[in-house]
Amino acid sequence: MTIFTASVFDATVIFEGNELFKGQGSASMWAEKLAAELKSGVTVQKIGTGWVLCGTSDGVECKWGIHGQRLMRIN
């Protein structure tokens, strides 16, 4: 099972059309899970009123938020 199919039931906020983690703690927990899946470092970053996951996937720097209770890359 991949982390990208797991449901994200944590509190979220909408900022500039993106659904983000509301709290740093829950974002950090998901960052650890994502880092294990990608086998690379993942950090959290505050953007506006929410938190995103930041890391590298296939050599490309990415940010992940939430869409439909699943992790999703955001611009």
The first five atom37 places (N, CA, C, CB, O) and aatype in JSON, in Angstrom:
{
  "aatype": [12, 16, 9, 13, 16, 0, 15, 19, 13, 3, 0, 16, 19, 9, 13, 6, 7, 2, 6, 10, 13, 11, 7, 5, 7, 15, 0, 15, 12, 17, 0, 6, 11, 10, 0, 0, 6, 10, 11, 15, 7, 19, 16, 19, 5, 11, 9, 7, 16, 7, 17, 19, 10, 4, 7, 16, 15, 3, 7, 19, 6, 4, 11, 17, 7, 9, 8, 7, 5, 1, 10, 12, 1, 9, 2],
  "atom_mask": [
    [1, 1, 1, 1, 1],
    [1, 1, 1, 1, 1],
    [1, 1, 1, 1, 1],
    [1, 1, 1, 1, 1],
    [1, 1, 1, 1, 1],
    [1, 1, 1, 1, 1],
    [1, 1, 1, 1, 1],
    [1, 1, 1, 1, 1],
    [1, 1, 1, 1, 1],
    [1, 1, 1, 1, 1],
    [1, 1, 1, 1, 1],
    [1, 1, 1, 1, 1],
    [1, 1, 1, 1, 1],
    [1, 1, 1, 1, 1],
    [1, 1, 1, 1, 1],
    [1, 1, 1, 1, 1],
    [1, 1, 1, 0, 1],
    [1, 1, 1, 1, 1],
    [1, 1, 1, 1, 1],
    [1, 1, 1, 1, 1],
    [1, 1, 1, 1, 1],
    [1, 1, 1, 1, 1],
    [1, 1, 1, 0, 1],
    [1, 1, 1, 1, 1],
    [1, 1, 1, 0, 1],
    [1, 1, 1, 1, 1],
    [1, 1, 1, 1, 1],
    [1, 1, 1, 1, 1],
    [1, 1, 1, 1, 1],
    [1, 1, 1, 1, 1],
    [1, 1, 1, 1, 1],
    [1, 1, 1, 1, 1],
    [1, 1, 1, 1, 1],
    [1, 1, 1, 1, 1],
    [1, 1, 1, 1, 1],
    [1, 1, 1, 1, 1],
    [1, 1, 1, 1, 1],
    [1, 1, 1, 1, 1],
    [1, 1, 1, 1, 1],
    [1, 1, 1, 1, 1],
    [1, 1, 1, 0, 1],
    [1, 1, 1, 1, 1],
    [1, 1, 1, 1, 1],
    [1, 1, 1, 1, 1],
    [1, 1, 1, 1, 1],
    [1, 1, 1, 1, 1],
    [1, 1, 1, 1, 1],
    [1, 1, 1, 0, 1],
    [1, 1, 1, 1, 1],
    [1, 1, 1, 0, 1],
    [1, 1, 1, 1, 1],
    [1, 1, 1, 1, 1],
    [1, 1, 1, 1, 1],
    [1, 1, 1, 1, 1],
    [1, 1, 1, 0, 1],
    [1, 1, 1, 1, 1],
    [1, 1, 1, 1, 1],
    [1, 1, 1, 1, 1],
    [1, 1, 1, 0, 1],
    [1, 1, 1, 1, 1],
    [1, 1, 1, 1, 1],
    [1, 1, 1, 1, 1],
    [1, 1, 1, 1, 1],
    [1, 1, 1, 1, 1],
    [1, 1, 1, 0, 1],
    [1, 1, 1, 1, 1],
    [1, 1, 1, 1, 1],
    [1, 1, 1, 0, 1],
    [1, 1, 1, 1, 1],
    [1, 1, 1, 1, 1],
    [1, 1, 1, 1, 1],
    [1, 1, 1, 1, 1],
    [1, 1, 1, 1, 1],
    [1, 1, 1, 1, 1],
    [1, 1, 1, 1, 1]
  ],
  "atom_positions": [
    [[0.85, -1.18, 0.0], [0.0, 0.0, 0.0], [0.89, 1.24, 0.0], [-0.97, 0.0, 1.23], [1.87, 1.3, 0.75]],
    [[0.58, 2.19, -0.81], [1.35, 3.42, -0.91], [0.75, 4.52, -0.04], [1.42, 3.88, -2.38], [-0.46, 4.53, 0.22]],
    [[1.58, 5.44, 0.39], [1.12, 6.57, 1.2], [0.11, 7.42, 0.44], [2.32, 7.44, 1.62], [-0.73, 8.09, 1.05]],
    [[0.18, 7.39, -0.88], [-0.71, 8.22, -1.68], [-2.15, 7.69, -1.74], [-0.15, 8.35, -3.07], [-3.04, 8.38, -2.24]],
    [[-2.38, 6.48, -1.25], [-3.75, 5.96, -1.18], [-4.32, 6.05, 0.23], [-3.78, 4.51, -1.66], [-5.51, 5.79, 0.43]],
    [[-3.5, 6.41, 1.19], [-3.95, 6.55, 2.58], [-4.8, 7.8, 2.73], [-2.75, 6.59, 3.56], [-4.51, 8.84, 2.14]],
    [[-5.86, 7.7, 3.53], [-6.73, 8.85, 3.78], [-6.09, 9.82, 4.76], [-8.1, 8.39, 4.31], [-5.53, 9.41, 5.78]],
    [[-6.18, 11.09, 4.45], [-5.7, 12.16, 5.33], [-6.92, 12.75, 6.02], [-4.89, 13.26, 4.53], [-7.67, 13.51, 5.41]],
    [[-7.11, 12.39, 7.28], [-8.27, 12.87, 8.03], [-7.92, 14.01, 8.98], [-8.9, 11.73, 8.8], [-8.69, 14.31, 9.89]],
    [[-6.76, 14.63, 8.78], [-6.34, 15.73, 9.64], [-7.03, 17.03, 9.24], [-4.81, 15.9, 9.58], [-7.54, 17.16, 8.13]],
    [[-7.05, 17.98, 10.16], [-7.66, 19.28, 9.9], [-6.9, 19.98, 8.78], [-7.68, 20.16, 11.18], [-5.68, 19.92, 8.71]],
    [[-7.65, 20.65, 7.9], [-7.04, 21.33, 6.76], [-7.54, 22.77, 6.67], [-7.36, 20.57, 5.46], [-8.54, 23.14, 7.29]],
    [[-6.82, 23.56, 5.89], [-7.23, 24.92, 5.57], [-7.08, 25.1, 4.06], [-6.38, 25.99, 6.36], [-6.3, 24.39, 3.42]],
    [[-7.81, 26.03, 3.5], [-7.69, 26.34, 2.08], [-6.92, 27.66, 1.97], [-9.1, 26.43, 1.39], [-7.3, 28.67, 2.57]],
    [[-5.85, 27.65, 1.19], [-5.07, 28.86, 0.95], [-4.75, 28.91, -0.53], [-3.76, 28.88, 1.81], [-4.15, 27.99, -1.08]],
    [[-5.15, 30.0, -1.18], [-4.95, 30.2, -2.61], [-5.38, 28.99, -3.43], [-3.49, 30.52, -2.89], [-4.7, 28.57, -4.36]],
    [[-6.53, 28.43, -3.07], [-7.11, 27.32, -3.81], [-6.54, 25.96, -3.51], [0.0, 0.0, 0.0], [-6.97, 24.97, -4.11]],
    [[-5.57, 25.88, -2.61], [-4.97, 24.59, -2.24], [-5.39, 24.19, -0.84], [-3.44, 24.66, -2.34], [-5.44, 25.02, 0.06]],
    [[-5.68, 22.91, -0.66], [-6.01, 22.39, 0.66], [-4.7, 21.97, 1.33], [-7.02, 21.17, 0.57], [-3.97, 21.12, 0.82]],
    [[-4.42, 22.58, 2.48], [-3.16, 22.37, 3.18], [-3.42, 21.84, 4.58], [-2.36, 23.67, 3.24], [-4.53, 21.94, 5.1]],
    [[-2.38, 21.29, 5.19], [-2.49, 20.85, 6.58], [-2.67, 22.08, 7.47], [-1.24, 20.03, 7.02], [-2.0, 23.1, 7.27]],
    [[-3.56, 21.99, 8.44], [-3.81, 23.12, 9.34], [-2.7, 23.26, 10.37], [-5.16, 22.94, 10.04], [-2.33, 24.37, 10.74]],
    [[-2.17, 22.13, 10.85], [-1.17, 22.18, 11.9], [0.18, 21.62, 11.48], [0.0, 0.0, 0.0], [0.27, 20.72, 10.66]],
    [[1.23, 22.18, 12.07], [2.58, 21.73, 11.78], [2.8, 20.3, 12.25], [3.6, 22.66, 12.43], [3.51, 19.54, 11.6]],
    [[2.19, 19.93, 13.37], [2.37, 18.59, 13.91], [1.87, 17.5, 12.98], [0.0, 0.0, 0.0], [2.57, 16.51, 12.73]],
    [[0.67, 17.68, 12.46], [0.13, 16.65, 11.55], [0.9, 16.66, 10.24], [-1.37, 16.89, 11.29], [1.12, 15.6, 9.65]],
    [[1.31, 17.83, 9.76], [2.12, 17.89, 8.54], [3.45, 17.16, 8.75], [2.38, 19.37, 8.13], [3.9, 16.44, 7.86]],
    [[4.06, 17.33, 9.91], [5.33, 16.66, 10.2], [5.17, 15.14, 10.24], [5.89, 17.14, 11.54], [6.04, 14.41, 9.76]],
    [[4.05, 14.67, 10.79], [3.78, 13.23, 10.83], [3.69, 12.67, 9.42], [2.49, 12.95, 11.62], [4.26, 11.62, 9.12]],
    [[2.95, 13.37, 8.55], [2.82, 12.93, 7.16], [4.12, 13.06, 6.41], [1.73, 13.72, 6.46], [4.39, 12.27, 5.5]],
    [[4.95, 14.05, 6.75], [6.26, 14.22, 6.11], [7.14, 13.0, 6.39], [6.95, 15.51, 6.6], [7.85, 12.54, 5.5]],
    [[7.09, 12.49, 7.61], [7.86, 11.29, 7.96], [7.4, 10.1, 7.13], [7.72, 10.97, 9.46], [8.23, 9.34, 6.62]],
    [[6.09, 9.94, 6.98], [5.55, 8.83, 6.19], [5.94, 8.96, 4.72], [4.02, 8.77, 6.32], [6.31, 7.98, 4.08]],
    [[5.86, 10.18, 4.19], [6.21, 10.41, 2.8], [7.7, 10.19, 2.57], [5.8, 11.83, 2.37], [8.09, 9.64, 1.54]],
    [[8.53, 10.62, 3.5], [9.98, 10.43, 3.39], [10.32, 8.94, 3.32], [10.71, 11.09, 4.57], [11.18, 8.54, 2.54]],
    [[9.64, 8.14, 4.13], [9.88, 6.69, 4.1], [9.47, 6.1, 2.75], [9.1, 6.0, 5.24], [10.14, 5.22, 2.22]],
    [[8.36, 6.59, 2.2], [7.87, 6.1, 0.9], [8.83, 6.49, -0.22], [6.47, 6.66, 0.61], [9.15, 5.66, -1.08]],
    [[9.3, 7.74, -0.22], [10.16, 8.23, -1.29], [11.63, 7.89, -1.07], [10.01, 9.72, -1.42], [12.45, 8.02, -1.98]],
    [[11.95, 7.46, 0.15], [13.34, 7.19, 0.53], [14.23, 8.42, 0.33], [13.89, 6.0, -0.28], [15.36, 8.33, -0.16]],
    [[13.69, 9.57, 0.71], [14.44, 10.83, 0.67], [13.85, 11.78, 1.71], [14.4, 11.47, -0.76], [12.78, 11.53, 2.26]],
    [[14.56, 12.86, 1.96], [14.12, 13.81, 2.97], [12.87, 14.58, 2.56], [0.0, 0.0, 0.0], [12.73, 14.99, 1.4]],
    [[11.99, 14.77, 3.5], [10.78, 15.58, 3.31], [10.65, 16.51, 4.51], [9.49, 14.68, 3.13], [10.75, 16.06, 5.65]],
    [[10.43, 17.78, 4.26], [10.26, 18.76, 5.32], [8.87, 19.37, 5.23], [11.35, 19.86, 5.24], [8.12, 19.09, 4.3]],
    [[8.53, 20.2, 6.2], [7.27, 20.93, 6.16], [7.57, 22.42, 6.05], [6.4, 20.64, 7.42], [8.59, 22.9, 6.56]],
    [[6.69, 23.12, 5.4], [6.87, 24.57, 5.2], [5.52, 25.25, 5.36], [7.49, 24.88, 3.79], [4.51, 24.76, 4.86]],
    [[5.51, 26.37, 6.06], [4.29, 27.15, 6.22], [4.08, 27.99, 4.97], [4.36, 28.04, 7.48], [4.97, 28.71, 4.53]],
    [[2.88, 27.89, 4.42], [2.48, 28.71, 3.28], [1.15, 29.35, 3.65], [2.38, 27.86, 1.94], [0.15, 28.65, 3.79]],
    [[1.14, 30.65, 3.8], [-0.08, 31.34, 4.18], [-0.59, 30.85, 5.51], [0.0, 0.0, 0.0], [0.09, 31.0, 6.53]],
    [[-1.78, 30.26, 5.52], [-2.41, 29.8, 6.76], [-2.26, 28.3, 6.99], [-3.86, 30.17, 6.75], [-2.84, 27.76, 7.93]],
    [[-1.49, 27.62, 6.13], [-1.37, 26.17, 6.26], [0.05, 25.69, 6.07], [0.0, 0.0, 0.0], [0.98, 26.48, 5.92]],
    [[0.2, 24.37, 6.08], [1.49, 23.72, 5.99], [1.5, 22.74, 4.82], [1.83, 22.98, 7.3], [0.52, 22.04, 4.58]],
    [[2.61, 22.7, 4.08], [2.79, 21.77, 2.97], [3.99, 20.88, 3.25], [2.97, 22.52, 1.63], [4.83, 21.19, 4.09]],
    [[4.06, 19.77, 2.53], [5.2, 18.87, 2.59], [6.11, 19.22, 1.42], [4.75, 17.36, 2.55], [5.63, 19.43, 0.3]],
    [[7.41, 19.28, 1.65], [8.36, 19.66, 0.6], [9.44, 18.58, 0.49], [9.0, 21.05, 0.91], [10.0, 18.15, 1.5]],
    [[9.72, 18.16, -0.73], [10.75, 17.16, -0.95], [11.05, 17.02, -2.42], [0.0, 0.0, 0.0], [10.62, 17.83, -3.24]],
    [[11.79, 15.97, -2.76], [12.17, 15.71, -4.14], [11.64, 14.35, -4.56], [13.7, 15.77, -4.3], [11.8, 13.36, -3.84]],
    [[11.02, 14.31, -5.73], [10.52, 13.06, -6.29], [11.01, 12.97, -7.73], [8.95, 13.0, -6.23], [10.76, 13.87, -8.53]],
    [[11.71, 11.9, -8.05], [12.26, 11.69, -9.39], [13.13, 12.86, -9.84], [11.14, 11.47, -10.4], [13.11, 13.25, -11.0]],
    [[13.9, 13.43, -8.89], [14.8, 14.52, -9.2], [14.15, 15.89, -9.33], [0.0, 0.0, 0.0], [14.83, 16.86, -9.66]],
    [[12.86, 15.97, -9.06], [12.12, 17.23, -9.18], [11.67, 17.67, -7.8], [10.9, 17.08, -10.15], [11.1, 16.89, -7.04]],
    [[11.92, 18.96, -7.46], [11.45, 19.48, -6.18], [9.93, 19.61, -6.23], [12.11, 20.85, -5.85], [9.38, 20.15, -7.2]],
    [[9.25, 19.12, -5.19], [7.79, 19.09, -5.17], [7.26, 19.58, -3.84], [7.28, 17.67, -5.46], [7.94, 19.56, -2.81]],
    [[6.0, 20.03, -3.88], [5.25, 20.35, -2.68], [3.96, 19.55, -2.74], [4.98, 21.91, -2.55], [3.34, 19.41, -3.8]],
    [[3.56, 19.03, -1.59], [2.35, 18.24, -1.52], [1.37, 18.85, -0.53], [2.67, 16.8, -1.13], [1.75, 19.28, 0.56]],
    [[0.12, 18.89, -0.93], [-0.98, 19.29, -0.08], [-1.97, 18.13, -0.06], [0.0, 0.0, 0.0], [-1.58, 16.96, -0.12]],
    [[-3.24, 18.46, 0.02], [-4.28, 17.43, 0.14], [-5.35, 17.71, -0.89], [-4.88, 17.39, 1.58], [-5.69, 18.87, -1.17]],
    [[-5.88, 16.65, -1.46], [-7.03, 16.77, -2.36], [-7.87, 15.51, -2.18], [-6.59, 16.95, -3.87], [-7.37, 14.4, -2.37]],
    [[-9.13, 15.69, -1.81], [-10.0, 14.53, -1.62], [-9.48, 13.56, -0.58], [0.0, 0.0, 0.0], [-9.59, 12.35, -0.77]],
    [[-8.93, 14.05, 0.5], [-8.37, 13.27, 1.6], [-7.18, 12.41, 1.19], [-9.43, 12.4, 2.2], [-6.91, 11.39, 1.82]],
    [[-6.47, 12.81, 0.14], [-5.27, 12.12, -0.31], [-4.17, 13.15, -0.54], [-5.55, 11.3, -1.61], [-4.45, 14.3, -0.85]],
    [[-2.91, 12.72, -0.37], [-1.79, 13.61, -0.69], [-1.77, 13.86, -2.18], [-0.45, 13.01, -0.21], [-2.01, 12.96, -2.98]],
    [[-1.46, 15.12, -2.56], [-1.41, 15.49, -3.96], [-0.36, 16.58, -4.15], [-2.8, 15.96, -4.45], [-0.23, 17.47, -3.32]],
    [[0.38, 16.5, -5.24], [1.32, 17.57, -5.57], [0.56, 18.86, -5.85], [2.2, 17.19, -6.78], [-0.52, 18.85, -6.44]],
    [[1.15, 19.96, -5.4], [0.56, 21.27, -5.67], [1.6, 22.15, -6.35], [0.04, 21.95, -4.37], [2.8, 21.87, -6.26]],
    [[1.17, 23.18, -7.0], [2.08, 24.12, -7.67], [2.51, 25.19, -6.7], [1.42, 24.76, -8.92], [3.29, 26.08, -7.07]]
  ]
}
